[in-house]
Amino acid sequence: MAVLAMMGAACLSQSVSAGESFGEQRAATRLLRLKLNFPPGTENPKDATDLLSRALQQENLFATESPSLSIHARLESASEGSKVATGDYTKLWVSPVRWREEISFANFHRTRVGQADGYWQKRDLDYQPEAIFQIDQVLNLKSVLALTANETVGETSTKNEGGTVLTCMDVNRGEKPVRKLCFDQAQGVLVSVAYLTLPHSLAPEVNRVEYSEFTPWKEKLFPNRIRVLRGKKVVTEVTALKLADLASVDSPSFDPPKNADFWPRCGDELQKAKLVSHVSPEYPHAARVNHVRGRVIFFAVVEVDGSLSRITVINSPAGELENAALQAIRQWRYTPASCAGAPVRFETSISVEFWLDL
């Protein structure tokens, strides 16, 4: 029996991994850009390019050229005990440098107001729950459709699902597919993302995201319903209730909230933090003997010196694994996120996996 502890991140966020054998170690950050990579022998790279760019053009309401709008959506998230928490999402959008977004969810409230060089943020917790990371990710079509530097477009296939013809595309990391994107051929929209289980790893925290009930808005097609699944269970759902023209682009709503923190950003030019030094967690003996395994997920801020602050557990299968993971990541160091070469603070989620290779 091989016993392994793996450090990584939820499939919807930063990705870092290492094996306890302690062989290959790698770090990768999601790039908010549309850059396609094609392996030798790919027959129709233009088709893949068209699928990705058309879907982004169709579904992304918050692009530079998009008209101003307001959106109101209902949020739902199911806990492990199947209790469903509900909340609201609103966004007032003028441009990438003028917007306001509010999330009220269970005991969490967050307000962000964007400007040219970043955004003002005010929230009533010092950390961000896992469900909010998921919501942020699935609503950001740029990041869903972007590839990391070491990813390539793999095989494509066509299937008929409920009378809808879908074109599906593998995204490979190295030679192994890590996720599958499926597009509605007729409408040119992304309808699902399947995250695949990698060898010597736990199943992803989120294995599927579905986009459906598309509604025309100006020249766009917006998915009125977005579902995030773990296995066959819907863990987070976003349902758009209203899309409307923005009443005023000069509203006081775009003023920074009182007592808000400013987070510098530079759009697609932001270079995310990269892990450069880490120690592997010790797999607790009792947990190993009793075959206790799972994924511990933390909220953290990568500071401008590369250290981690505000480390908070946002998902944990067992206290003994949580403590071991915490002792490890407190020693991790990063190259900080940066804008035009200047380091900036960056919020992220980090996961540590404990698994048994039997």
C-alpha positions in Angstrom: 0.0 0.0 0.0 1.4 3.4 -1.0 0.5 6.3 1.2 0.4 9.7 -0.4 -0.3 13.3 0.6 -0.9 15.7 -2.2 -1.1 19.5 -2.2 -3.3 21.0 -4.9 -6.2 23.3 -5.4 -9.9 23.0 -6.1 -10.5 22.7 -9.8 -11.9 26.1 -9.9 -8.9 27.9 -8.6 -5.1 28.0 -8.4 -3.5 24.6 -9.0 -0.4 23.2 -7.1 0.6 19.6 -6.6 3.3 17.4 -5.2 3.6 13.7 -4.4 4.8 12.2 -1.2 7.0 9.7 -3.1 8.3 12.8 -3.5 8.9 12.9 -7.2 7.5 15.4 -9.7 6.5 18.8 -8.3 4.9 21.4 -10.3 3.0 24.7 -10.0 0.6 26.3 -12.4 -1.6 29.4 -12.3 -4.7 29.9 -14.3 -4.1 32.6 -16.9 -7.0 35.0 -17.6 -6.4 35.1 -21.3 -7.5 33.2 -24.4 -4.4 31.5 -25.7 -4.7 28.2 -27.5 -2.0 25.6 -27.6 -2.2 22.7 -30.1 -0.1 19.5 -30.0 1.6 18.2 -33.1 -0.9 16.4 -35.4 -4.0 18.4 -34.4 -6.1 18.5 -37.5 -8.4 21.4 -37.1 -7.0 24.0 -34.7 -9.1 26.7 -36.3 -12.3 24.8 -35.4 -11.2 24.7 -31.7 -10.3 28.3 -31.8 -13.7 29.2 -33.2 -15.5 27.2 -30.6 -13.7 28.9 -27.7 -13.8 32.5 -29.1 -17.5 32.2 -30.3 -18.6 30.9 -26.9 -16.8 33.8 -25.1 -18.2 36.3 -27.5 -21.8 34.9 -27.1 -21.9 34.4 -23.3 -19.6 37.0 -21.7 -21.8 40.0 -20.7 -18.9 41.8 -19.1 -16.6 42.3 -22.0 -15.0 45.7 -22.9 -17.5 46.3 -25.8 -20.6 45.1 -23.9 -23.4 47.6 -23.3 -24.2 48.6 -19.7 -26.6 46.4 -17.8 -27.8 45.3 -14.4 -28.3 41.7 -13.4 -30.0 40.1 -10.5 -29.6 36.4 -9.7 -30.6 33.9 -7.0 -27.8 31.8 -5.3 -28.3 28.4 -3.8 -25.7 26.1 -2.2 -26.1 22.7 -0.5 -24.0 21.8 2.5 -22.9 18.3 3.3 -26.0 17.8 5.4 -28.1 18.7 2.3 -29.3 21.9 3.9 -29.7 24.5 1.2 -28.5 28.1 1.8 -29.8 30.8 -0.4 -28.7 34.3 -1.3 -28.6 37.1 -3.9 -26.2 38.3 -6.6 -26.4 41.7 -8.2 -24.1 43.4 -10.7 -24.2 46.9 -12.2 -22.0 47.0 -15.2 -20.8 50.0 -17.3 -17.3 48.8 -18.3 -14.3 46.8 -17.0 -13.3 49.9 -15.0 -16.7 50.9 -13.8 -18.9 48.3 -12.1 -20.5 47.3 -8.8 -21.1 43.7 -7.6 -22.8 42.5 -4.4 -23.2 39.0 -3.0 -25.4 38.3 0.0 -25.3 34.6 0.9 -26.2 33.0 4.2 -24.0 34.9 6.8 -21.7 36.3 4.1 -22.0 39.7 2.4 -19.5 41.2 -0.1 -19.5 44.4 -2.0 -16.9 45.2 -4.8 -16.7 48.4 -6.8 -14.4 48.4 -9.8 -12.2 51.2 -11.1 -9.3 51.5 -13.6 -6.5 50.0 -11.4 -8.4 47.6 -9.2 -11.5 47.3 -7.0 -12.7 48.3 -3.6 -14.0 45.4 -1.5 -15.9 45.3 1.8 -17.1 42.1 3.3 -18.3 41.0 6.8 -15.9 38.0 7.1 -12.1 38.0 6.9 -12.2 35.1 4.5 -14.2 33.9 1.5 -16.3 30.7 1.7 -15.7 27.9 -0.8 -19.1 28.5 -2.5 -18.2 32.1 -3.3 -15.0 31.0 -5.0 -17.2 28.7 -7.1 -19.6 31.4 -8.0 -16.8 33.8 -8.9 -15.3 31.3 -11.2 -18.4 30.1 -13.1 -19.5 33.6 -13.7 -16.1 34.5 -15.2 -16.3 33.0 -18.7 -12.8 34.2 -19.5 -11.3 32.0 -16.9 -13.5 29.0 -17.7 -12.4 29.0 -21.3 -8.8 30.0 -20.8 -6.0 27.4 -20.9 -2.9 27.4 -18.7 0.5 27.6 -20.2 1.1 23.8 -20.1 -2.4 22.9 -21.4 -3.3 21.9 -25.0 -6.5 21.2 -26.9 -6.9 17.5 -27.3 -9.4 15.3 -29.1 -12.8 16.6 -30.2 -16.0 14.6 -30.6 -19.6 15.2 -31.5 -22.7 13.8 -29.7 -26.4 14.2 -29.6 -27.8 15.0 -26.2 -31.6 15.4 -25.9 -31.9 16.5 -29.5 -29.0 19.1 -29.2 -25.8 18.4 -31.2 -22.8 19.0 -29.0 -19.2 19.4 -29.9 -16.9 18.4 -27.1 -13.2 19.2 -26.7 -10.6 17.6 -24.4 -8.2 19.9 -22.6 -4.9 18.1 -21.9 -2.2 18.7 -19.4 0.8 16.9 -20.8 -0.7 13.8 -22.4 -3.6 13.4 -20.0 -7.0 15.1 -20.4 -8.0 17.2 -17.3 -11.3 18.5 -18.4 -13.8 18.4 -21.3 -15.6 21.4 -22.7 -18.9 20.8 -24.6 -20.5 23.4 -26.9 -23.9 23.7 -28.5 -23.1 23.6 -32.2 -26.2 25.6 -33.3 -26.0 28.4 -30.7 -22.2 28.5 -30.3 -22.3 28.5 -26.5 -20.5 26.5 -23.8 -23.0 24.2 -22.1 -20.8 22.1 -19.8 -17.4 21.6 -18.3 -16.4 18.2 -16.9 -13.4 18.1 -14.6 -11.7 14.7 -14.8 -10.0 12.6 -12.0 -6.3 12.4 -12.5 -4.2 9.4 -11.6 -3.1 9.2 -8.0 -5.5 11.8 -7.0 -8.9 12.3 -5.3 -11.9 13.1 -7.4 -12.2 16.8 -8.1 -14.2 18.8 -5.5 -16.3 19.9 -8.4 -16.6 17.5 -11.3 -19.1 19.3 -13.6 -20.5 22.7 -14.4 -23.6 23.1 -16.5 -24.8 26.3 -18.3 -28.4 26.2 -19.6 -31.6 28.2 -20.3 -29.9 30.7 -22.5 -31.7 34.0 -22.9 -30.9 36.6 -25.6 -29.6 39.9 -24.4 -28.7 42.5 -27.0 -26.2 40.5 -29.2 -25.4 38.0 -26.4 -26.8 34.7 -25.2 -26.7 34.5 -21.4 -27.1 31.3 -19.4 -30.0 31.9 -17.0 -29.0 28.8 -15.0 -25.6 27.7 -13.9 -25.2 24.5 -11.9 -22.1 23.3 -10.1 -22.0 19.5 -9.3 -20.0 17.3 -7.0 -20.7 13.8 -8.3 -24.4 13.8 -9.2 -25.3 16.4 -6.5 -25.8 20.0 -7.3 -23.8 21.9 -4.7 -24.1 25.5 -6.0 -26.7 27.0 -8.4 -26.9 30.5 -9.9 -30.3 31.4 -11.5 -30.6 34.8 -13.3 -33.9 36.5 -12.3 -33.6 39.7 -14.2 -31.4 41.3 -16.9 -32.1 45.0 -17.6 -30.6 48.2 -19.0 -28.7 50.2 -16.4 -30.8 53.1 -15.2 -27.9 55.4 -14.7 -24.1 55.1 -15.3 -23.5 58.0 -12.9 -25.2 56.4 -9.8 -23.6 56.8 -6.4 -23.6 53.0 -6.3 -20.2 53.3 -8.1 -18.7 55.2 -5.1 -16.3 53.1 -3.0 -18.1 51.6 0.2 -17.1 53.1 3.5 -14.3 51.2 5.3 -13.5 49.2 2.1 -10.1 47.7 1.2 -8.5 48.4 -2.1 -7.2 45.5 -4.2 -5.0 46.5 -7.1 -5.7 44.8 -10.4 -4.7 45.1 -14.0 -7.2 43.1 -15.9 -5.9 40.4 -18.2 -2.3 41.6 -17.5 -2.4 40.4 -13.9 0.3 37.8 -13.2 -1.0 35.5 -10.5 1.0 34.3 -7.6 3.2 31.2 -8.1 4.3 28.7 -5.5 8.1 28.6 -5.3 8.8 26.9 -2.0 6.7 24.4 0.0 6.9 21.5 2.4 4.7 18.4 2.1 2.2 17.7 4.9 2.8 14.8 7.2 0.0 12.2 6.8 -1.2 11.7 10.5 -0.5 8.1 11.5 -4.0 7.4 13.0 -5.7 8.8 9.8 -3.5 6.7 7.6 -4.2 3.5 9.6 -7.9 4.2 9.6 -7.9 5.1 5.8 -9.1 8.6 6.5 -8.6 10.7 3.4 -9.9 13.8 1.8 -9.2 17.4 0.8 -8.6 20.3 3.1 -9.3 23.7 1.5 -8.1 27.0 2.8 -8.7 30.6 2.1 -5.5 32.7 2.1 -4.0 36.0 1.0 -0.7 35.9 -0.8 1.1 39.0 0.5 3.5 41.2 -1.5 6.4 39.5 0.1 5.2 36.0 -1.0 4.0 34.9 2.5 0.5 33.7 3.3 -1.9 35.6 5.7 -5.5 35.2 6.8 -5.2 31.4 6.4 -8.7 30.0 7.1 -10.1 26.5 6.7 -13.2 26.6 4.4 -13.6 22.9 3.9 -12.2 19.9 5.8 -13.0 16.2 6.0 -11.3 15.7 9.4 -9.6 17.7 12.1 -6.4 15.6 12.1 -5.9 16.2 8.4 -6.8 19.9 8.8 -4.0 20.4 11.4 -1.4 18.6 9.3 -2.3 20.6 6.2 -2.2 23.9 8.2 1.3 23.2 9.6 2.6 22.6 6.0 1.1 25.6 4.2 2.2 28.0 6.9 5.7 27.4 5.5 4.9 27.9 1.9 6.2 30.9 -0.1 5.2 32.4 -3.3 6.3 34.7 -6.0 3.6 37.3 -5.4 0.9 38.4 -7.9 2.0 41.5 -9.9 0.8 44.3 -12.1 3.3 45.7 -14.5 6.0 44.1 -12.4 4.8 45.6 -9.1 3.7 43.0 -6.5 0.1 43.1 -5.3 -1.8 41.2 -2.7 -4.0 38.4 -4.0 -6.8 36.3 -2.5 -6.9 32.6 -3.4 -8.0 29.1 -2.3 -5.5 26.4 -1.6 -6.3 22.7 -1.2 -4.3 19.9 0.4 -5.2 16.3 -0.6 -4.6 13.3 1.6 -5.1 10.1 -0.3 -4.2 6.4 -0.1 -3.1 4.5 -3.2 -4.1 1.0 -2.3 
